[in-house]
Amino acid sequence: TDPFATGTAASFAPHELVAYTFEAMEAWAREHGCARDAEQTPHEFAGRVATSVTSVGVEAQTLANLYCAAAYSEETLSRTSVQRLERLWQALQANASQEAVVV
């Protein structure tokens, strides 16, 4: 469920919103023939999604950057840094009925 559409995004801590969105992108990609391989890094996965579904590409890369920052950095993500995730949710929903072409 899109937390921006439901109005629940503000109730997530920034790192939680990033993790939730990454999991959602993994599920979306799996449903569209572009599942994440077990050995793929977040950036490799985002690159694969970007190549397969170009309209999601830039936002997928942004998510990978935020995911890695949340998972591997000691810095705290700001609320404003995760606002761009709303565009990814919109792009995923716009492409929900299309099948990804696996490259």
MARKEDREN-629784 format. One line per 3 residues: number of its first residue (from 1); their letters; for each residue x, y, z of N, C-alpha, C. Coordinates in pm, 1 decimal, padded with zeros to 6 digits, always signed. Layout:
NUM	a	X,Y,Z,X,Y,Z,X,Y,Z; ...
//
This chain:
1	tdp	+00084.0,-00118.3,+00000.0,+00000.0,+00000.0,+00000.0,+00088.2,+00124.2,+00000.0; +00056.0,+00216.8,-00086.7,+00131.6,+00341.3,-00100.2,+00109.8,+00428.8,+00022.7; +00211.9,+00449.0,+00104.7,+00194.6,+00528.3,+00226.7,+00171.9,+00677.6,+00197.9
4	fat	+00209.6,+00723.7,+00080.2,+00185.1,+00863.7,+00045.3,+00038.7,+00883.0,+00007.0; -00017.3,+00786.2,-00064.6,-00157.8,+00793.1,-00104.6,-00251.4,+00778.1,+00015.3; -00210.6,+00695.8,+00113.0,-00296.5,+00672.9,+00229.2,-00276.1,+00776.4,+00339.4
7	gta	-00169.6,+00856.2,+00325.4,-00141.6,+00957.6,+00426.5,-00063.7,+00904.7,+00545.4; -00013.3,+00783.2,+00536.7,+00059.5,+00725.6,+00649.5,+00210.7,+00746.6,+00641.9; +00259.8,+00804.2,+00532.9,+00405.0,+00822.4,+00515.8,+00465.7,+00900.2,+00631.6
10	asf	+00395.2,+00999.6,+00680.9,+00447.3,+01082.3,+00789.2,+00461.5,+01004.8,+00920.4; +00391.8,+00893.0,+00933.4,+00400.6,+00814.8,+01057.0,+00523.0,+00723.0,+01059.2; +00589.9,+00706.7,+00945.7,+00711.0,+00626.1,+00937.4,+00832.3,+00712.2,+00971.3
13	aph	+00928.9,+00656.2,+01040.4,+01059.8,+00720.9,+01051.9,+01122.0,+00714.1,+00912.9; +01206.4,+00810.0,+00875.4,+01262.9,+00808.3,+00740.1,+01326.8,+00674.8,+00700.1; +01406.5,+00613.7,+00789.2,+01470.1,+00486.9,+00753.1,+01366.9,+00374.6,+00735.9
16	elv	+01256.9,+00380.6,+00811.0,+01151.7,+00280.5,+00796.2,+01079.0,+00297.1,+00663.0; +01056.1,+00422.1,+00623.8,+00989.6,+00449.5,+00496.8,+01075.8,+00402.5,+00379.4; +01205.1,+00420.5,+00390.6,+01296.9,+00374.6,+00286.9,+01294.5,+00222.0,+00278.5
19	ayt	+01303.2,+00154.3,+00391.1,+01302.3,+00007.2,+00391.4,+01169.7,-00046.4,+00336.8; +01059.5,+00012.9,+00377.7,+00926.9,-00028.6,+00331.4,+00915.3,-00009.2,+00180.1; +00963.9,+00103.3,+00131.2,+00956.6,+00132.4,-00011.2,+01046.5,+00037.5,-00090.3
22	fea	+01163.8,+00006.4,-00036.3,+01253.2,-00087.2,-00104.7,+01187.5,-00224.6,-00114.1; +01126.1,-00269.5,-00007.9,+01056.0,-00398.1,-00010.5,+00942.6,-00395.2,-00111.5; +00873.8,-00283.4,-00119.7,+00764.6,-00269.8,-00216.5,+00818.3,-00274.3,-00359.5
25	mea	+00932.3,-00210.3,-00383.7,+00989.8,-00213.7,-00517.5,+01035.1,-00355.4,-00552.5; +01089.1,-00427.6,-00454.8,+01127.8,-00567.1,-00479.2,+01004.9,-00650.1,-00518.5; +00894.5,-00631.8,-00446.7,+00772.1,-00706.3,-00476.9,+00717.9,-00667.6,-00614.3
28	war	+00717.5,-00538.6,-00642.7,+00669.2,-00489.6,-00772.7,+00754.0,-00547.4,-00885.4; +00886.0,-00544.2,-00869.1,+00976.2,-00595.7,-00971.9,+00955.8,-00746.2,-00991.6; +00937.6,-00818.3,-00882.9,+00914.0,-00963.7,-00890.4,+00787.4,-00991.3,-00971.8
31	ehg	+00682.7,-00913.7,-00947.2,+00556.0,-00930.9,-01018.4,+00565.9,-00892.0,-01165.2; +00666.5,-00814.8,-01200.8,+00681.9,-00766.9,-01337.9,+00801.6,-00829.5,-01408.8; +00842.1,-00947.2,-01361.7,+00944.8,-01023.6,-01429.8,+01086.5,-00971.9,-01414.4
34	car	+01110.3,-00896.4,-01308.7,+01242.8,-00836.4,-01289.1,+01286.9,-00856.7,-01143.7; +01272.9,-00978.3,-01094.3,+01301.4,-01007.2,-00953.6,+01447.1,-00980.5,-00919.4; +01470.3,-00940.7,-00796.5,+01605.7,-00915.5,-00748.5,+01675.6,-01048.4,-00724.1
37	dae	+01794.4,-01061.6,-00780.3,+01875.9,-01180.2,-00754.8,+01934.7,-01169.6,-00614.4; +01955.1,-01283.8,-00551.5,+02003.4,-01286.6,-00413.3,+02136.6,-01214.9,-00395.2; +02222.1,-01219.8,-00496.1,+02353.6,-01158.2,-00482.5,+02358.8,-01012.4,-00528.5
40	qtp	+02248.1,-00958.6,-00577.5,+02247.9,-00820.2,-00625.4,+02249.6,-00720.1,-00511.4; +02335.0,-00619.6,-00524.4,+02334.8,-00508.9,-00429.3,+02212.5,-00422.5,-00458.3; +02174.5,-00334.8,-00365.6,+02063.1,-00243.9,-00393.4,+02085.3,-00160.8,-00520.9
43	hef	+02209.2,-00116.7,-00543.9,+02236.8,-00037.6,-00664.0,+02229.2,-00121.7,-00791.6; +02276.0,-00244.2,-00786.1,+02265.4,-00331.9,-00903.2,+02119.2,-00361.5,-00934.7; +02042.2,-00387.2,-00831.1,+01899.1,-00412.9,-00849.3,+01830.4,-00290.8,-00908.2
46	agr	+01856.1,-00173.4,-00852.9,+01794.3,-00051.2,-00905.1,+01834.4,-00028.0,-01050.1; +01959.6,-00057.1,-01083.5,+02004.3,-00044.1,-01221.0,+01930.6,-00137.7,-01314.6; +01906.1,-00258.1,-01267.9,+01831.3,-00354.6,-01348.8,+01687.9,-00308.5,-01368.6
49	vat	+01625.6,-00259.0,-01263.4,+01489.7,-00206.3,-01275.3,+01488.8,-00086.5,-01370.3; +01587.1,+00001.3,-01356.9,+01595.8,+00120.6,-01441.8,+01610.7,+00084.3,-01588.7; +01685.8,-00019.8,-01615.6,+01704.7,-00064.4,-01753.7,+01578.0,-00128.3,-01808.1
52	svt	+01508.1,-00201.9,-01724.2,+01387.3,-00272.3,-01766.0,+01266.8,-00181.1,-01779.7; +01254.7,-00085.1,-01689.6,+01139.6,+00005.3,-01688.3,+01193.9,+00147.1,-01672.2; +01223.3,+00209.0,-01783.1,+01292.8,+00338.4,-01779.5,+01215.2,+00446.7,-01705.2
55	svg	+01083.4,+00439.8,-01704.6,+01005.2,+00543.1,-01636.1,+01020.1,+00536.4,-01484.3; +01075.0,+00427.7,-01433.4,+01097.1,+00410.8,-01290.2,+01244.4,+00432.8,-01255.1; +01329.0,+00438.9,-01355.8,+01473.2,+00436.1,-01338.6,+01534.1,+00535.7,-01243.5
58	vea	+01510.1,+00663.4,-01264.0,+01572.3,+00766.0,-01180.1,+01529.1,+00750.0,-01035.4; +01404.0,+00724.2,-01014.8,+01351.9,+00711.2,-00878.7,+01402.3,+00582.3,-00812.9; +01420.8,+00476.9,-00890.9,+01476.8,+00352.9,-00836.2,+01619.5,+00375.8,-00789.3
61	qtl	+01696.2,+00451.5,-00865.4,+01834.0,+00483.2,-00826.5,+01836.5,+00567.6,-00699.5; +01744.6,+00662.2,-00689.5,+01733.9,+00744.5,-00568.4,+01703.3,+00656.8,-00447.6; +01612.4,+00562.7,-00465.1,+01578.6,+00471.5,-00355.9,+01700.8,+00389.3,-00314.8
64	anl	+01776.8,+00340.2,-00410.8,+01896.4,+00262.1,-00377.9,+01995.0,+00345.9,-00297.1; +02012.2,+00471.2,-00334.5,+02100.5,+00560.2,-00258.8,+02051.4,+00579.2,-00116.3; +01921.9,+00602.8,-00100.7,+01865.0,+00621.7,+00032.4,+01872.2,+00493.0,+00114.3
67	yca	+01845.5,+00380.3,+00049.6,+01849.2,+00251.0,+00118.6,+01989.0,+00223.7,+00172.9; +02089.2,+00246.0,+00090.2,+02227.3,+00223.2,+00134.6,+02266.6,+00320.2,+00245.0; +02222.7,+00444.2,+00235.1,+02251.3,+00541.9,+00340.4,+02187.1,+00498.7,+00471.6
70	aay	+02062.8,+00451.1,+00464.3,+01992.0,+00408.1,+00585.3,+02053.2,+00282.2,+00644.6; +02095.3,+00190.2,+00559.0,+02144.8,+00061.0,+00605.9,+02291.4,+00061.8,+00646.6; +02372.0,+00143.5,+00579.3,+02516.3,+00131.7,+00598.1,+02585.5,+00256.5,+00650.6
73	see	+02511.0,+00361.8,+00672.9,+02570.9,+00486.1,+00719.8,+02524.6,+00514.9,+00861.8; +02605.1,+00586.2,+00933.5,+02565.9,+00625.9,+01068.6,+02484.6,+00755.4,+01068.2; +02477.3,+00820.3,+00952.0,+02399.5,+00942.5,+00941.3,+02250.9,+00910.4,+00945.9
76	tls	+02175.0,+01002.5,+00999.8,+02030.9,+00987.1,+01006.6,+01967.9,+01053.6,+00885.4; +01875.8,+00983.7,+00820.4,+01805.9,+01042.2,+00706.8,+01707.9,+01148.1,+00755.5; +01698.3,+01256.0,+00680.9,+01601.7,+01360.2,+00715.7,+01466.7,+01328.5,+00652.3
79	rts	+01365.0,+01386.7,+00706.4,+01230.9,+01368.9,+00652.5,+01224.6,+01420.8,+00508.8; +01292.6,+01531.5,+00481.2,+01289.0,+01586.7,+00345.4,+01363.0,+01497.3,+00246.1; +01462.1,+01422.0,+00291.2,+01537.1,+01335.2,+00199.5,+01451.0,+01222.6,+00144.9
82	vqr	+01346.4,+01184.1,+00215.3,+01263.0,+01073.0,+00170.4,+01136.0,+01118.1,+00098.1; +01113.4,+01247.2,+00088.6,+00993.3,+01295.1,+00020.1,+00992.2,+01256.7,-00127.9; +01110.3,+01242.9,-00185.5,+01118.3,+01206.2,-00327.1,+01065.8,+01065.0,-00352.7
85	ler	+01055.7,+00984.3,-00248.9,+01004.0,+00848.6,-00265.2,+00861.4,+00848.4,-00317.8; +00789.4,+00955.1,-00293.6,+00651.5,+00963.1,-00342.5,+00648.0,+00948.3,-00494.8; +00747.0,+01003.9,-00562.8,+00753.1,+00992.4,-00709.7,+00772.9,+00847.2,-00752.9
88	lwq	+00849.7,+00773.1,-00675.4,+00868.7,+00631.7,-00708.6,+00737.3,+00556.0,-00695.8; +00666.3,+00579.2,-00587.0,+00537.5,+00513.8,-00569.1,+00444.1,+00544.7,-00685.7; +00441.5,+00670.4,-00729.0,+00356.8,+00709.0,-00841.8,+00400.0,+00638.2,-00969.5
91	alq	+00530.8,+00629.3,-00992.5,+00581.9,+00562.1,-01111.6,+00550.0,+00412.8,-01109.2; +00563.2,+00350.1,-00994.1,+00531.4,+00207.9,-00982.6,+00384.6,+00183.0,-01012.3; +00299.1,+00268.8,-00959.1,+00156.1,+00251.4,-00982.7,+00119.8,+00277.0,-01128.9
94	ana	+00184.7,+00374.3,-01190.8,+00158.4,+00404.4,-01331.3,+00198.6,+00288.0,-01420.7; +00296.9,+00212.3,-01379.0,+00346.5,+00099.3,-01457.8,+00294.5,-00034.6,-01408.5; +00203.7,-00034.1,-01314.6,+00156.6,-00158.4,-01252.6,+00097.0,-00255.7,-01352.3
97	sqe	+00036.0,-00206.9,-01456.2,-00029.2,-00296.6,-01551.8,+00061.3,-00337.4,-01666.6; +00184.0,-00284.6,-01668.4,+00276.9,-00315.8,-01776.1,+00374.6,-00423.2,-01731.1; +00413.8,-00506.9,-01822.6,+00513.6,-00609.1,-01794.1,+00651.9,-00552.6,-01824.3
100	avv	+00743.8,-00572.5,-01734.2,+00881.7,-00528.5,-01754.7,+00948.2,-00622.6,-01855.0; +01036.4,-00568.6,-01931.2,+01114.7,-00647.6,-02024.1,+01249.3,-00672.4,-01957.6; +01276.4,-00796.3,-01924.7,+01400.7,-00830.4,-01856.4,+01514.4,-00822.5,-01956.3
103	v	+01616.0,-00745.6,-01920.6,+01732.6,-00726.3,-02008.4,+01846.9,-00811.1,-01959.9
//
